[in-house]
Amino acid sequence: MTAADVIDDIEQLTPEEQVKVIHYAFELARRRQLSAEELGELAQRLVGSDDPAEIIRLKSAMTRGFYGE
């Protein structure tokens, strides 16, 4: 099963069931540690950003991605 297949299946769910999937995805993302490559990509985006809100978001994502929570 590919990501596209999963997305197609999610689109067929009721709105209530989609909310459950969204909550699950957010929880999974919150707990998941990022790989060194993923952290490096975030760091590169951080260096290239001029937007203060984006900088805050990227720093937060890097911290969560490093520690996994």
mmCIF file as Biopython writes it, N, C-alpha, C and O atoms, coordinates in Angstrom:
data_model
#
loop_
_atom_site.group_PDB
_atom_site.id
_atom_site.type_symbol
_atom_site.label_atom_id
_atom_site.label_alt_id
_atom_site.label_comp_id
_atom_site.label_asym_id
_atom_site.label_entity_id
_atom_site.label_seq_id
_atom_site.pdbx_PDB_ins_code
_atom_site.Cartn_x
_atom_site.Cartn_y
_atom_site.Cartn_z
_atom_site.occupancy
_atom_site.B_iso_or_equiv
_atom_site.auth_seq_id
_atom_site.auth_asym_id
_atom_site.pdbx_PDB_model_num
ATOM 1   N N  . MET A ? 1  ? 0.848   -1.171 0.000  1.0 0.0 1  A 1 
ATOM 2   C CA . MET A ? 1  ? 0.000   0.000  0.000  1.0 0.0 1  A 1 
ATOM 3   C C  . MET A ? 1  ? 0.899   1.240  0.000  1.0 0.0 1  A 1 
ATOM 4   O O  . MET A ? 1  ? 1.857   1.324  0.768  1.0 0.0 1  A 1 
ATOM 5   N N  . THR A ? 2  ? 0.584   2.174  -0.848 1.0 0.0 2  A 1 
ATOM 6   C CA . THR A ? 2  ? 1.373   3.405  -0.937 1.0 0.0 2  A 1 
ATOM 7   C C  . THR A ? 2  ? 0.696   4.518  -0.149 1.0 0.0 2  A 1 
ATOM 8   O O  . THR A ? 2  ? -0.451  4.384  0.279  1.0 0.0 2  A 1 
ATOM 9   N N  . ALA A ? 3  ? 1.419   5.616  0.035  1.0 0.0 3  A 1 
ATOM 10  C CA . ALA A ? 3  ? 0.845   6.785  0.700  1.0 0.0 3  A 1 
ATOM 11  C C  . ALA A ? 3  ? -0.359  7.294  -0.081 1.0 0.0 3  A 1 
ATOM 12  O O  . ALA A ? 3  ? -1.353  7.717  0.510  1.0 0.0 3  A 1 
ATOM 13  N N  . ALA A ? 4  ? -0.272  7.254  -1.409 1.0 0.0 4  A 1 
ATOM 14  C CA . ALA A ? 4  ? -1.401  7.701  -2.236 1.0 0.0 4  A 1 
ATOM 15  C C  . ALA A ? 4  ? -2.633  6.838  -1.975 1.0 0.0 4  A 1 
ATOM 16  O O  . ALA A ? 4  ? -3.752  7.350  -1.934 1.0 0.0 4  A 1 
ATOM 17  N N  . ASP A ? 5  ? -2.432  5.531  -1.799 1.0 0.0 5  A 1 
ATOM 18  C CA . ASP A ? 5  ? -3.554  4.633  -1.490 1.0 0.0 5  A 1 
ATOM 19  C C  . ASP A ? 5  ? -4.170  4.989  -0.141 1.0 0.0 5  A 1 
ATOM 20  O O  . ASP A ? 5  ? -5.392  5.021  0.002  1.0 0.0 5  A 1 
ATOM 21  N N  . VAL A ? 6  ? -3.323  5.254  0.838  1.0 0.0 6  A 1 
ATOM 22  C CA . VAL A ? 6  ? -3.811  5.615  2.169  1.0 0.0 6  A 1 
ATOM 23  C C  . VAL A ? 6  ? -4.598  6.915  2.100  1.0 0.0 6  A 1 
ATOM 24  O O  . VAL A ? 6  ? -5.672  7.027  2.692  1.0 0.0 6  A 1 
ATOM 25  N N  . ILE A ? 7  ? -4.070  7.892  1.382  1.0 0.0 7  A 1 
ATOM 26  C CA . ILE A ? 7  ? -4.758  9.179  1.241  1.0 0.0 7  A 1 
ATOM 27  C C  . ILE A ? 7  ? -6.110  8.988  0.571  1.0 0.0 7  A 1 
ATOM 28  O O  . ILE A ? 7  ? -7.107  9.568  1.002  1.0 0.0 7  A 1 
ATOM 29  N N  . ASP A ? 8  ? -6.149  8.184  -0.475 1.0 0.0 8  A 1 
ATOM 30  C CA . ASP A ? 8  ? -7.424  7.898  -1.140 1.0 0.0 8  A 1 
ATOM 31  C C  . ASP A ? 8  ? -8.421  7.277  -0.170 1.0 0.0 8  A 1 
ATOM 32  O O  . ASP A ? 8  ? -9.597  7.638  -0.169 1.0 0.0 8  A 1 
ATOM 33  N N  . ASP A ? 9  ? -7.953  6.347  0.654  1.0 0.0 9  A 1 
ATOM 34  C CA . ASP A ? 9  ? -8.830  5.713  1.638  1.0 0.0 9  A 1 
ATOM 35  C C  . ASP A ? 9  ? -9.325  6.723  2.666  1.0 0.0 9  A 1 
ATOM 36  O O  . ASP A ? 9  ? -10.497 6.701  3.041  1.0 0.0 9  A 1 
ATOM 37  N N  . ILE A ? 10 ? -8.446  7.601  3.122  1.0 0.0 10 A 1 
ATOM 38  C CA . ILE A ? 10 ? -8.827  8.619  4.112  1.0 0.0 10 A 1 
ATOM 39  C C  . ILE A ? 10 ? -9.893  9.547  3.533  1.0 0.0 10 A 1 
ATOM 40  O O  . ILE A ? 10 ? -10.825 9.940  4.236  1.0 0.0 10 A 1 
ATOM 41  N N  . GLU A ? 11 ? -9.758  9.892  2.266  1.0 0.0 11 A 1 
ATOM 42  C CA . GLU A ? 11 ? -10.735 10.781 1.634  1.0 0.0 11 A 1 
ATOM 43  C C  . GLU A ? 11 ? -12.129 10.154 1.581  1.0 0.0 11 A 1 
ATOM 44  O O  . GLU A ? 11 ? -13.126 10.870 1.482  1.0 0.0 11 A 1 
ATOM 45  N N  . GLN A ? 12 ? -12.205 8.843  1.644  1.0 0.0 12 A 1 
ATOM 46  C CA . GLN A ? 12 ? -13.494 8.151  1.600  1.0 0.0 12 A 1 
ATOM 47  C C  . GLN A ? 12 ? -14.167 8.050  2.970  1.0 0.0 12 A 1 
ATOM 48  O O  . GLN A ? 12 ? -15.334 7.670  3.068  1.0 0.0 12 A 1 
ATOM 49  N N  . LEU A ? 13 ? -13.424 8.392  4.024  1.0 0.0 13 A 1 
ATOM 50  C CA . LEU A ? 13 ? -13.973 8.305  5.378  1.0 0.0 13 A 1 
ATOM 51  C C  . LEU A ? 13 ? -14.948 9.443  5.652  1.0 0.0 13 A 1 
ATOM 52  O O  . LEU A ? 13 ? -14.944 10.469 4.972  1.0 0.0 13 A 1 
ATOM 53  N N  . THR A ? 14 ? -15.782 9.235  6.665  1.0 0.0 14 A 1 
ATOM 54  C CA . THR A ? 14 ? -16.666 10.316 7.120  1.0 0.0 14 A 1 
ATOM 55  C C  . THR A ? 14 ? -15.801 11.389 7.775  1.0 0.0 14 A 1 
ATOM 56  O O  . THR A ? 14 ? -14.674 11.106 8.182  1.0 0.0 14 A 1 
ATOM 57  N N  . PRO A ? 15 ? -16.308 12.612 7.881  1.0 0.0 15 A 1 
ATOM 58  C CA . PRO A ? 15 ? -15.532 13.664 8.552  1.0 0.0 15 A 1 
ATOM 59  C C  . PRO A ? 15 ? -15.106 13.278 9.973  1.0 0.0 15 A 1 
ATOM 60  O O  . PRO A ? 15 ? -14.004 13.614 10.405 1.0 0.0 15 A 1 
ATOM 61  N N  . GLU A ? 16 ? -15.969 12.584 10.686 1.0 0.0 16 A 1 
ATOM 62  C CA . GLU A ? 16 ? -15.633 12.173 12.051 1.0 0.0 16 A 1 
ATOM 63  C C  . GLU A ? 16 ? -14.446 11.202 12.063 1.0 0.0 16 A 1 
ATOM 64  O O  . GLU A ? 16 ? -13.558 11.309 12.910 1.0 0.0 16 A 1 
ATOM 65  N N  . GLU A ? 17 ? -14.438 10.271 11.131 1.0 0.0 17 A 1 
ATOM 66  C CA . GLU A ? 17 ? -13.337 9.317  11.035 1.0 0.0 17 A 1 
ATOM 67  C C  . GLU A ? 17 ? -12.061 10.010 10.561 1.0 0.0 17 A 1 
ATOM 68  O O  . GLU A ? 17 ? -10.970 9.656  11.008 1.0 0.0 17 A 1 
ATOM 69  N N  . GLN A ? 18 ? -12.175 10.979 9.673  1.0 0.0 18 A 1 
ATOM 70  C CA . GLN A ? 18 ? -11.010 11.744 9.227  1.0 0.0 18 A 1 
ATOM 71  C C  . GLN A ? 18 ? -10.370 12.478 10.395 1.0 0.0 18 A 1 
ATOM 72  O O  . GLN A ? 18 ? -9.145  12.565 10.472 1.0 0.0 18 A 1 
ATOM 73  N N  . VAL A ? 19 ? -11.174 13.002 11.300 1.0 0.0 19 A 1 
ATOM 74  C CA . VAL A ? 19 ? -10.648 13.687 12.484 1.0 0.0 19 A 1 
ATOM 75  C C  . VAL A ? 19 ? -9.804  12.726 13.315 1.0 0.0 19 A 1 
ATOM 76  O O  . VAL A ? 19 ? -8.747  13.106 13.819 1.0 0.0 19 A 1 
ATOM 77  N N  . LYS A ? 20 ? -10.259 11.494 13.459 1.0 0.0 20 A 1 
ATOM 78  C CA . LYS A ? 20 ? -9.481  10.493 14.207 1.0 0.0 20 A 1 
ATOM 79  C C  . LYS A ? 20 ? -8.132  10.249 13.540 1.0 0.0 20 A 1 
ATOM 80  O O  . LYS A ? 20 ? -7.112  10.140 14.221 1.0 0.0 20 A 1 
ATOM 81  N N  . VAL A ? 21 ? -8.123  10.164 12.220 1.0 0.0 21 A 1 
ATOM 82  C CA . VAL A ? 21 ? -6.876  9.960  11.479 1.0 0.0 21 A 1 
ATOM 83  C C  . VAL A ? 21 ? -5.949  11.154 11.673 1.0 0.0 21 A 1 
ATOM 84  O O  . VAL A ? 21 ? -4.748  10.982 11.878 1.0 0.0 21 A 1 
ATOM 85  N N  . ILE A ? 22 ? -6.499  12.355 11.608 1.0 0.0 22 A 1 
ATOM 86  C CA . ILE A ? 22 ? -5.694  13.573 11.782 1.0 0.0 22 A 1 
ATOM 87  C C  . ILE A ? 22 ? -5.073  13.606 13.171 1.0 0.0 22 A 1 
ATOM 88  O O  . ILE A ? 22 ? -3.889  13.911 13.315 1.0 0.0 22 A 1 
ATOM 89  N N  . HIS A ? 23 ? -5.861  13.295 14.189 1.0 0.0 23 A 1 
ATOM 90  C CA . HIS A ? 23 ? -5.326  13.267 15.561 1.0 0.0 23 A 1 
ATOM 91  C C  . HIS A ? 23 ? -4.210  12.231 15.690 1.0 0.0 23 A 1 
ATOM 92  O O  . HIS A ? 23 ? -3.189  12.482 16.331 1.0 0.0 23 A 1 
ATOM 93  N N  . TYR A ? 24 ? -4.412  11.083 15.083 1.0 0.0 24 A 1 
ATOM 94  C CA . TYR A ? 24 ? -3.388  10.041 15.113 1.0 0.0 24 A 1 
ATOM 95  C C  . TYR A ? 24 ? -2.105  10.520 14.440 1.0 0.0 24 A 1 
ATOM 96  O O  . TYR A ? 24 ? -1.011  10.319 14.968 1.0 0.0 24 A 1 
ATOM 97  N N  . ALA A ? 25 ? -2.240  11.149 13.281 1.0 0.0 25 A 1 
ATOM 98  C CA . ALA A ? 25 ? -1.063  11.624 12.543 1.0 0.0 25 A 1 
ATOM 99  C C  . ALA A ? 25 ? -0.310  12.681 13.345 1.0 0.0 25 A 1 
ATOM 100 O O  . ALA A ? 25 ? 0.921   12.667 13.380 1.0 0.0 25 A 1 
ATOM 101 N N  . PHE A ? 26 ? -1.027  13.587 13.986 1.0 0.0 26 A 1 
ATOM 102 C CA . PHE A ? 26 ? -0.363  14.608 14.803 1.0 0.0 26 A 1 
ATOM 103 C C  . PHE A ? 26 ? 0.362   13.975 15.983 1.0 0.0 26 A 1 
ATOM 104 O O  . PHE A ? 26 ? 1.486   14.362 16.303 1.0 0.0 26 A 1 
ATOM 105 N N  . GLU A ? 27 ? -0.270  13.011 16.628 1.0 0.0 27 A 1 
ATOM 106 C CA . GLU A ? 27 ? 0.363   12.336 17.769 1.0 0.0 27 A 1 
ATOM 107 C C  . GLU A ? 27 ? 1.597   11.564 17.318 1.0 0.0 27 A 1 
ATOM 108 O O  . GLU A ? 27 ? 2.627   11.589 17.991 1.0 0.0 27 A 1 
ATOM 109 N N  . LEU A ? 28 ? 1.498   10.892 16.202 1.0 0.0 28 A 1 
ATOM 110 C CA . LEU A ? 28 ? 2.636   10.157 15.661 1.0 0.0 28 A 1 
ATOM 111 C C  . LEU A ? 28 ? 3.789   11.107 15.343 1.0 0.0 28 A 1 
ATOM 112 O O  . LEU A ? 28 ? 4.939   10.826 15.680 1.0 0.0 28 A 1 
ATOM 113 N N  . ALA A ? 29 ? 3.487   12.208 14.706 1.0 0.0 29 A 1 
ATOM 114 C CA . ALA A ? 29 ? 4.515   13.201 14.358 1.0 0.0 29 A 1 
ATOM 115 C C  . ALA A ? 29 ? 5.136   13.802 15.612 1.0 0.0 29 A 1 
ATOM 116 O O  . ALA A ? 29 ? 6.334   14.083 15.635 1.0 0.0 29 A 1 
ATOM 117 N N  . ARG A ? 30 ? 4.338   14.002 16.649 1.0 0.0 30 A 1 
ATOM 118 C CA . ARG A ? 30 ? 4.838   14.601 17.886 1.0 0.0 30 A 1 
ATOM 119 C C  . ARG A ? 30 ? 5.847   13.690 18.581 1.0 0.0 30 A 1 
ATOM 120 O O  . ARG A ? 30 ? 6.825   14.167 19.156 1.0 0.0 30 A 1 
ATOM 121 N N  . ARG A ? 31 ? 5.609   12.386 18.528 1.0 0.0 31 A 1 
ATOM 122 C CA . ARG A ? 31 ? 6.479   11.429 19.224 1.0 0.0 31 A 1 
ATOM 123 C C  . ARG A ? 31 ? 7.700   11.016 18.414 1.0 0.0 31 A 1 
ATOM 124 O O  . ARG A ? 31 ? 8.689   10.547 18.976 1.0 0.0 31 A 1 
ATOM 125 N N  . ARG A ? 32 ? 7.637   11.185 17.107 1.0 0.0 32 A 1 
ATOM 126 C CA . ARG A ? 32 ? 8.660   10.631 16.215 1.0 0.0 32 A 1 
ATOM 127 C C  . ARG A ? 32 ? 9.937   11.467 16.200 1.0 0.0 32 A 1 
ATOM 128 O O  . ARG A ? 32 ? 9.889   12.685 16.024 1.0 0.0 32 A 1 
ATOM 129 N N  . GLN A ? 33 ? 11.071  10.809 16.385 1.0 0.0 33 A 1 
ATOM 130 C CA . GLN A ? 33 ? 12.355  11.480 16.219 1.0 0.0 33 A 1 
ATOM 131 C C  . GLN A ? 33 ? 12.679  11.546 14.735 1.0 0.0 33 A 1 
ATOM 132 O O  . GLN A ? 33 ? 12.376  10.622 13.980 1.0 0.0 33 A 1 
ATOM 133 N N  . LEU A ? 34 ? 13.298  12.646 14.324 1.0 0.0 34 A 1 
ATOM 134 C CA . LEU A ? 34 ? 13.678  12.813 12.926 1.0 0.0 34 A 1 
ATOM 135 C C  . LEU A ? 34 ? 15.057  12.220 12.683 1.0 0.0 34 A 1 
ATOM 136 O O  . LEU A ? 34 ? 15.876  12.132 13.598 1.0 0.0 34 A 1 
ATOM 137 N N  . SER A ? 35 ? 15.304  11.818 11.459 1.0 0.0 35 A 1 
ATOM 138 C CA . SER A ? 35 ? 16.621  11.313 11.087 1.0 0.0 35 A 1 
ATOM 139 C C  . SER A ? 35 ? 17.591  12.488 10.983 1.0 0.0 35 A 1 
ATOM 140 O O  . SER A ? 35 ? 17.178  13.647 10.956 1.0 0.0 35 A 1 
ATOM 141 N N  . ALA A ? 36 ? 18.864  12.178 10.925 1.0 0.0 36 A 1 
ATOM 142 C CA . ALA A ? 36 ? 19.878  13.227 10.775 1.0 0.0 36 A 1 
ATOM 143 C C  . ALA A ? 36 ? 19.644  14.012 9.481  1.0 0.0 36 A 1 
ATOM 144 O O  . ALA A ? 36 ? 19.819  15.230 9.447  1.0 0.0 36 A 1 
ATOM 145 N N  . GLU A ? 37 ? 19.253  13.318 8.439  1.0 0.0 37 A 1 
ATOM 146 C CA . GLU A ? 37 ? 18.985  13.997 7.162  1.0 0.0 37 A 1 
ATOM 147 C C  . GLU A ? 37 ? 17.798  14.958 7.288  1.0 0.0 37 A 1 
ATOM 148 O O  . GLU A ? 37 ? 17.851  16.086 6.799  1.0 0.0 37 A 1 
ATOM 149 N N  . GLU A ? 38 ? 16.742  14.508 7.938  1.0 0.0 38 A 1 
ATOM 150 C CA . GLU A ? 38 ? 15.570  15.366 8.124  1.0 0.0 38 A 1 
ATOM 151 C C  . GLU A ? 38 ? 15.902  16.589 8.978  1.0 0.0 38 A 1 
ATOM 152 O O  . GLU A ? 38 ? 15.467  17.700 8.675  1.0 0.0 38 A 1 
ATOM 153 N N  . LEU A ? 39 ? 16.672  16.379 10.045 1.0 0.0 39 A 1 
ATOM 154 C CA . LEU A ? 39 ? 17.087  17.509 10.880 1.0 0.0 39 A 1 
ATOM 155 C C  . LEU A ? 39 ? 17.963  18.475 10.085 1.0 0.0 39 A 1 
ATOM 156 O O  . LEU A ? 39 ? 17.842  19.690 10.236 1.0 0.0 39 A 1 
ATOM 157 N N  . GLY A ? 40 ? 18.844  17.938 9.240  1.0 0.0 40 A 1 
ATOM 158 C CA . GLY A ? 40 ? 19.692  18.776 8.394  1.0 0.0 40 A 1 
ATOM 159 C C  . GLY A ? 40 ? 18.885  19.627 7.430  1.0 0.0 40 A 1 
ATOM 160 O O  . GLY A ? 40 ? 19.204  20.794 7.203  1.0 0.0 40 A 1 
ATOM 161 N N  . GLU A ? 41 ? 17.825  19.032 6.858  1.0 0.0 41 A 1 
ATOM 162 C CA . GLU A ? 41 ? 16.958  19.782 5.948  1.0 0.0 41 A 1 
ATOM 163 C C  . GLU A ? 41 ? 16.258  20.923 6.679  1.0 0.0 41 A 1 
ATOM 164 O O  . GLU A ? 41 ? 16.148  22.030 6.151  1.0 0.0 41 A 1 
ATOM 165 N N  . LEU A ? 42 ? 15.786  20.651 7.898  1.0 0.0 42 A 1 
ATOM 166 C CA . LEU A ? 42 ? 15.166  21.721 8.687  1.0 0.0 42 A 1 
ATOM 167 C C  . LEU A ? 42 ? 16.175  22.813 9.008  1.0 0.0 42 A 1 
ATOM 168 O O  . LEU A ? 42 ? 15.848  23.999 8.951  1.0 0.0 42 A 1 
ATOM 169 N N  . ALA A ? 43 ? 17.405  22.419 9.347  1.0 0.0 43 A 1 
ATOM 170 C CA . ALA A ? 43 ? 18.446  23.400 9.652  1.0 0.0 43 A 1 
ATOM 171 C C  . ALA A ? 43 ? 18.749  24.276 8.439  1.0 0.0 43 A 1 
ATOM 172 O O  . ALA A ? 43 ? 18.948  25.482 8.580  1.0 0.0 43 A 1 
ATOM 173 N N  . GLN A ? 44 ? 18.786  23.683 7.260  1.0 0.0 44 A 1 
ATOM 174 C CA . GLN A ? 44 ? 19.027  24.472 6.049  1.0 0.0 44 A 1 
ATOM 175 C C  . GLN A ? 44 ? 17.894  25.457 5.798  1.0 0.0 44 A 1 
ATOM 176 O O  . GLN A ? 44 ? 18.135  26.603 5.420  1.0 0.0 44 A 1 
ATOM 177 N N  . ARG A ? 45 ? 16.675  25.016 6.005  1.0 0.0 45 A 1 
ATOM 178 C CA . ARG A ? 45 ? 15.538  25.927 5.849  1.0 0.0 45 A 1 
ATOM 179 C C  . ARG A ? 45 ? 15.597  27.045 6.886  1.0 0.0 45 A 1 
ATOM 180 O O  . ARG A ? 45 ? 15.252  28.188 6.588  1.0 0.0 45 A 1 
ATOM 181 N N  . LEU A ? 46 ? 16.032  26.720 8.097  1.0 0.0 46 A 1 
ATOM 182 C CA . LEU A ? 46 ? 16.155  27.721 9.157  1.0 0.0 46 A 1 
ATOM 183 C C  . LEU A ? 46 ? 17.160  28.795 8.770  1.0 0.0 46 A 1 
ATOM 184 O O  . LEU A ? 46 ? 16.890  29.987 8.920  1.0 0.0 46 A 1 
ATOM 185 N N  . VAL A ? 47 ? 18.304  28.381 8.277  1.0 0.0 47 A 1 
ATOM 186 C CA . VAL A ? 47 ? 19.349  29.323 7.875  1.0 0.0 47 A 1 
ATOM 187 C C  . VAL A ? 47 ? 18.858  30.235 6.751  1.0 0.0 47 A 1 
ATOM 188 O O  . VAL A ? 47 ? 19.216  31.412 6.708  1.0 0.0 47 A 1 
ATOM 189 N N  . GLY A ? 48 ? 18.051  29.706 5.855  1.0 0.0 48 A 1 
ATOM 190 C CA . GLY A ? 48 ? 17.597  30.481 4.708  1.0 0.0 48 A 1 
ATOM 191 C C  . GLY A ? 48 ? 16.348  31.314 4.955  1.0 0.0 48 A 1 
ATOM 192 O O  . GLY A ? 48 ? 15.897  32.018 4.052  1.0 0.0 48 A 1 
ATOM 193 N N  . SER A ? 49 ? 15.781  31.251 6.148  1.0 0.0 49 A 1 
ATOM 194 C CA . SER A ? 49 ? 14.516  31.939 6.397  1.0 0.0 49 A 1 
ATOM 195 C C  . SER A ? 49 ? 14.726  33.340 6.962  1.0 0.0 49 A 1 
ATOM 196 O O  . SER A ? 49 ? 15.606  33.574 7.790  1.0 0.0 49 A 1 
ATOM 197 N N  . ASP A ? 50 ? 13.884  34.270 6.486  1.0 0.0 50 A 1 
ATOM 198 C CA . ASP A ? 50 ? 13.861  35.639 7.020  1.0 0.0 50 A 1 
ATOM 199 C C  . ASP A ? 50 ? 12.604  35.888 7.843  1.0 0.0 50 A 1 
ATOM 200 O O  . ASP A ? 50 ? 12.494  36.909 8.521  1.0 0.0 50 A 1 
ATOM 201 N N  . ASP A ? 51 ? 11.667  34.967 7.787  1.0 0.0 51 A 1 
ATOM 202 C CA . ASP A ? 51 ? 10.374  35.137 8.441  1.0 0.0 51 A 1 
ATOM 203 C C  . ASP A ? 51 ? 10.468  34.721 9.910  1.0 0.0 51 A 1 
ATOM 204 O O  . ASP A ? 51 ? 10.730  33.553 10.198 1.0 0.0 51 A 1 
ATOM 205 N N  . PRO A ? 52 ? 10.258  35.661 10.848 1.0 0.0 52 A 1 
ATOM 206 C CA . PRO A ? 52 ? 10.370  35.332 12.277 1.0 0.0 52 A 1 
ATOM 207 C C  . PRO A ? 52 ? 9.434   34.193 12.705 1.0 0.0 52 A 1 
ATOM 208 O O  . PRO A ? 52 ? 9.820   33.356 13.521 1.0 0.0 52 A 1 
ATOM 209 N N  . ALA A ? 53 ? 8.226   34.154 12.171 1.0 0.0 53 A 1 
ATOM 210 C CA . ALA A ? 53 ? 7.292   33.084 12.541 1.0 0.0 53 A 1 
ATOM 211 C C  . ALA A ? 53 ? 7.790   31.737 12.029 1.0 0.0 53 A 1 
ATOM 212 O O  . ALA A ? 53 ? 7.666   30.725 12.718 1.0 0.0 53 A 1 
ATOM 213 N N  . GLU A ? 54 ? 8.350   31.723 10.827 1.0 0.0 54 A 1 
ATOM 214 C CA . GLU A ? 54 ? 8.888   30.489 10.256 1.0 0.0 54 A 1 
ATOM 215 C C  . GLU A ? 54 ? 10.108  30.023 11.063 1.0 0.0 54 A 1 
ATOM 216 O O  . GLU A ? 54 ? 10.284  28.825 11.280 1.0 0.0 54 A 1 
ATOM 217 N N  . ILE A ? 55 ? 10.929  30.943 11.495 1.0 0.0 55 A 1 
ATOM 218 C CA . ILE A ? 55 ? 12.102  30.599 12.304 1.0 0.0 55 A 1 
ATOM 219 C C  . ILE A ? 55 ? 11.678  29.936 13.604 1.0 0.0 55 A 1 
ATOM 220 O O  . ILE A ? 55 ? 12.252  28.924 14.006 1.0 0.0 55 A 1 
ATOM 221 N N  . ILE A ? 56 ? 10.673  30.504 14.260 1.0 0.0 56 A 1 
ATOM 222 C CA . ILE A ? 56 ? 10.165  29.916 15.510 1.0 0.0 56 A 1 
ATOM 223 C C  . ILE A ? 56 ? 9.624   28.516 15.247 1.0 0.0 56 A 1 
ATOM 224 O O  . ILE A ? 56 ? 9.900   27.588 16.006 1.0 0.0 56 A 1 
ATOM 225 N N  . ARG A ? 57 ? 8.853   28.363 14.172 1.0 0.0 57 A 1 
ATOM 226 C CA . ARG A ? 57 ? 8.268   27.065 13.839 1.0 0.0 57 A 1 
ATOM 227 C C  . ARG A ? 57 ? 9.348   26.029 13.545 1.0 0.0 57 A 1 
ATOM 228 O O  . ARG A ? 57 ? 9.257   24.886 13.993 1.0 0.0 57 A 1 
ATOM 229 N N  . LEU A ? 58 ? 10.376  26.431 12.787 1.0 0.0 58 A 1 
ATOM 230 C CA . LEU A ? 58 ? 11.451  25.500 12.438 1.0 0.0 58 A 1 
ATOM 231 C C  . LEU A ? 58 ? 12.264  25.103 13.674 1.0 0.0 58 A 1 
ATOM 232 O O  . LEU A ? 58 ? 12.615  23.934 13.833 1.0 0.0 58 A 1 
ATOM 233 N N  . LYS A ? 59 ? 12.561  26.060 14.541 1.0 0.0 59 A 1 
ATOM 234 C CA . LYS A ? 59 ? 13.297  25.734 15.772 1.0 0.0 59 A 1 
ATOM 235 C C  . LYS A ? 59 ? 12.499  24.745 16.623 1.0 0.0 59 A 1 
ATOM 236 O O  . LYS A ? 59 ? 13.058  23.800 17.180 1.0 0.0 59 A 1 
ATOM 237 N N  . SER A ? 60 ? 11.207  24.969 16.714 1.0 0.0 60 A 1 
ATOM 238 C CA . SER A ? 60 ? 10.350  24.071 17.481 1.0 0.0 60 A 1 
ATOM 239 C C  . SER A ? 60 ? 10.318  22.675 16.853 1.0 0.0 60 A 1 
ATOM 240 O O  . SER A ? 60 ? 10.400  21.670 17.558 1.0 0.0 60 A 1 
ATOM 241 N N  . ALA A ? 61 ? 10.200  22.620 15.533 1.0 0.0 61 A 1 
ATOM 242 C CA . ALA A ? 61 ? 10.185  21.330 14.840 1.0 0.0 61 A 1 
ATOM 243 C C  . ALA A ? 61 ? 11.504  20.596 15.024 1.0 0.0 61 A 1 
ATOM 244 O O  . ALA A ? 61 ? 11.516  19.376 15.185 1.0 0.0 61 A 1 
ATOM 245 N N  . MET A ? 62 ? 12.611  21.325 15.003 1.0 0.0 62 A 1 
ATOM 246 C CA . MET A ? 62 ? 13.922  20.688 15.191 1.0 0.0 62 A 1 
ATOM 247 C C  . MET A ? 62 ? 14.047  20.133 16.616 1.0 0.0 62 A 1 
ATOM 248 O O  . MET A ? 62 ? 14.549  19.027 16.814 1.0 0.0 62 A 1 
ATOM 249 N N  . THR A ? 63 ? 13.598  20.892 17.584 1.0 0.0 63 A 1 
ATOM 250 C CA . THR A ? 63 ? 13.672  20.430 18.977 1.0 0.0 63 A 1 
ATOM 251 C C  . THR A ? 63 ? 12.828  19.173 19.164 1.0 0.0 63 A 1 
ATOM 252 O O  . THR A ? 63 ? 13.297  18.183 19.726 1.0 0.0 63 A 1 
ATOM 253 N N  . ARG A ? 64 ? 11.573  19.215 18.688 1.0 0.0 64 A 1 
ATOM 254 C CA . ARG A ? 64 ? 10.704  18.035 18.800 1.0 0.0 64 A 1 
ATOM 255 C C  . ARG A ? 64 ? 11.293  16.864 18.015 1.0 0.0 64 A 1 
ATOM 256 O O  . ARG A ? 64 ? 11.254  15.723 18.474 1.0 0.0 64 A 1 
ATOM 257 N N  . GLY A ? 65 ? 11.832  17.146 16.842 1.0 0.0 65 A 1 
ATOM 258 C CA . GLY A ? 65 ? 12.389  16.099 16.001 1.0 0.0 65 A 1 
ATOM 259 C C  . GLY A ? 65 ? 13.632  15.457 16.606 1.0 0.0 65 A 1 
ATOM 260 O O  . GLY A ? 65 ? 13.885  14.268 16.410 1.0 0.0 65 A 1 
ATOM 261 N N  . PHE A ? 66 ? 14.405  16.252 17.342 1.0 0.0 66 A 1 
ATOM 262 C CA . PHE A ? 66 ? 15.611  15.722 17.963 1.0 0.0 66 A 1 
ATOM 263 C C  . PHE A ? 66 ? 15.267  14.860 19.175 1.0 0.0 66 A 1 
ATOM 264 O O  . PHE A ? 66 ? 15.772  13.747 19.321 1.0 0.0 66 A 1 
ATOM 265 N N  . TYR A ? 67 ? 14.403  15.386 20.042 1.0 0.0 67 A 1 
ATOM 266 C CA . TYR A ? 67 ? 14.072  14.683 21.269 1.0 0.0 67 A 1 
ATOM 267 C C  . TYR A ? 67 ? 12.926  13.702 21.123 1.0 0.0 67 A 1 
ATOM 268 O O  . TYR A ? 67 ? 12.762  12.808 21.953 1.0 0.0 67 A 1 
ATOM 269 N N  . GLY A ? 68 ? 12.124  13.863 20.065 1.0 0.0 68 A 1 
ATOM 270 C CA . GLY A ? 68 ? 11.015  12.942 19.843 1.0 0.0 68 A 1 
ATOM 271 C C  . GLY A ? 68 ? 9.783   13.245 20.637 1.0 0.0 68 A 1 
ATOM 272 O O  . GLY A ? 68 ? 8.841   12.453 20.631 1.0 0.0 68 A 1 
ATOM 273 N N  . GLU A ? 69 ? 9.752   14.359 21.318 1.0 0.0 69 A 1 
ATOM 274 C CA . GLU A ? 69 ? 8.540   14.683 22.082 1.0 0.0 69 A 1 
ATOM 275 C C  . GLU A ? 69 ? 8.499   16.149 22.317 1.0 0.0 69 A 1 
ATOM 276 O O  . GLU A ? 69 ? 7.563   16.647 22.943 1.0 0.0 69 A 1 
#
